Amino acid sequence: MMVRLRPFICARHLRCHRFAHRRAGGAAASATSAKLKSAPPPPPPSPPRPPQKPVPLTMHGITWHDPYSWMSNLSDSVSMRHMDAYIEQEEKYMEDVMAAIGADRLQRKLQIEMATRMSSDLCTPPIRWGPWLYYRRVEEGKPYPVLCRRKASLQEDFISYNEPSAGFDLTAGKRIEQKLLDYNVEAERFGGYSYEELSELSPDHRYLAYTMYDKEKDTFILSVRDLGNGNLLDKPRADRVSNLSWAMDGQALLYAVTNNAKRPHRIYCSMMGSSKDDVLIMDESNEDVYVNIRNTKDFRFITVNAFSNTSSKVYLINAADPLSGMILVWEGEPHAHCIVEHHQGYLYLFTDAARGGIPVDSHYLLRASLASNPWTWERIFVEEPDIFVEDVDFCETHMVLVLREGKRYRLCSISLPICMKTKEPLQLEAFHPCFLSLPDHVCQVQSGVNYDYCSSTMRFTISSPVMPDAVIDYNLLNGKWNIVQQHNVLHERTKTLYGRTSSPSTKSLSSTSFHVVDDDDGSEGTWNELTEFYDCQYYDVSSEDGVMVPLTVVYSRRHKQEGSPALLHGHGAYGELLDKRWKSELKSLLDRGWVVAYADVRGGGGGGKKWHLEGKRLKKLNSVVDYISCSEYLINEGIVDKNKLAGWGYSAGGLLVAAAINARPELYRAAVLKVPFLDAVNTLLYPILPFTPVDYEEFGYPLDLEDFLAIRRYSPYENIQKDTIYPSILVTSSFNTRFGVWEAAKWVARVRELTSSDPQHPVVLSLTSDLVEDSKYLQVKELATETAFLIKMVAET
């Protein structure tokens, strides 16, 4: 796909003409200049007005008319021709608006500015698994990476712990490198597009099973490659593959496939090198049941999760004999999150399911002996107030827990096997946990792939609003750690980002709390934090019903002033954590005096299961009210000028911000809605792209009257205020997104139709390329466009 460079070409073209005018003579230029100064400014661009074709819709005795339903009628050729014409008009309008406000010039400046900060790593951090080091690297001039490996014994110093520039020797390393998969070649197989969904190496390191997106079929295709000779195996070759798991030490592959509605419903077993047909292991005919599979970390078992509106079940398959059948090992409430692991004859269950019919507010850990019959699951830890287990990972020697107390995250390891002399759960300190070093202001701790079950080194990614993501290897035997990779975005100074090491905390955990200070564990500057330049503050904001909502505020110590503009992020769905990680593109706002804030509204993660439940389905409006309360707090406390607040939301977060704008349009000066979910009523009633039970549990079942009425109350498309001035809004979408482009197009058209038109508050629609995720150039261009729009609409008005 060709990338248009018209803005850059035009800029050079105009400079040439400017110099030519100077050479033509100063008098003529002065006369022309005088005329231009006296000329009235050009009229603002006029937004497109798509045709209205009202269609009556009725549900539960309520009838409404949708004038833009034709935009989602993909099977009607006339509608699609109109849609193509309308989208072209929107693209032209977007260009005209950006030019009229001077944002096109600022966008080009920001693009250059941001590009210098974008991580340009030529290689991913290598992952050690057994005798091999696996990594992906980029070859010069090619758009897609190459998956490679090297024998660890041939290069023990693969990563230098001296300085970043010596971290990876691409040139010399090629002599001992084996190319496993070139995604540029895969792009040729799939029409110039290379997008991988799944990739699983066999435990014997002989095969690579992976799925690539086939754009023509709109599905993922399974392939298996022999790493010894690089050839593709004749089988298995399957469409619509959703999960992969290896069995028989790499001699068999299990895979799950979806039906036409994209519901995972069948599991097959394929024997490597066999010409026999793949064996059907499971065929779930119940349309409400979704299945997925995964290996336990030791590759001893394959777990099959089957969840529906009535129950959640976990089955176990013996990986040494995958055709021997499945055993039901656990059953719980609908849509419960549950992960089963195995360690030395014990199964460990990490879940948030209700216990004895009583709902719980957080995940907990159970274990059961493989020898027990029937299965007897026992609690391991005594629950402590305000302490949540966010995640757990296993290796042969240790269990690692990600814990959270209030706003503070902790990471601790416990030696395995666990010896429990009683069936009663114990305090965490009874297991002699070793607390691993973490920086301040941690907002997320994410476990790495950690394939090597036999290794006592585990990898985690540590995130913070004021620190670039740090990829850390922790040695669980002694608690020491190394920074494997961390991007340096500061040009004011140079820091060594590789090789900082630290010892673990030796202080014990009290029985009621674990405020353990890492006494350090290292001197000042051990972590590459940016707190010298940027501050991070936390507030508790009272929502309308008195519930306290966490609000995180980040700003530049050097550039913040009174009455600063601010950008407020929100998400509030699926119990997912709001992304508060440091992003280099936000530096362009922070260094221009902006405040970047994050509202952890109900419906999102970080506050326990109850926090999620209080912001979904019938209670979805709670998340909107929370976001508005945080907006008012920023203004009332003087953190932001009352006319300089902007909102930002992605996907379900776009619904949140749009709903807040509908309710209180005067609070916001601008907003960016990225691939937003805006037409909730129609999309949930008549889904074009398949929805899962999890989606309906989140937003509501429109066939249920109570849910239907709740959806109508929060849906952005249904609640646009008439004859009201709305803020400036940039809505982005793509044809390759979970929520179709018609979601954005319909809402934009409806806002322009119903609200009071104001050229100073444009509502624009921007369509991004399908290739944005794979192109850093397009990523930077999109981010620069959003930032330029915000600055021009908020800071310079």
PyMOL commands that set and color helices and strands:
alter all, ss='L'
color gray80, all
select helices_A, chain A and resi 6-24+26-38+69-72+77-100+103-115+152-154+164-166+170-176+183-189+248-250+428-431+584-590+609-613+617-636+652-663+665-667+680-685+693-699+705-714+716-718+741-754+772-774+776-795
alter helices_A, ss='H'
color red, helices_A
select strands_A, chain A and resi 55-59+62-66+127-129+132-138+145-151+177-182+196-201+207-214+219-226+238-239+241-247+252-258+264-271+279-283+290-295+301-307+312-318+326-332+338-343+346-351+364-369+378-379+387-394+398-405+408-415+434-436+444-447+457-464+467-475+481-486+534-542+548-556+566-570+595-599+645-650+670-674+728-733+763-767
alter strands_A, ss='S'
color yellow, strands_A
deselect
rebuild
show_as cartoon
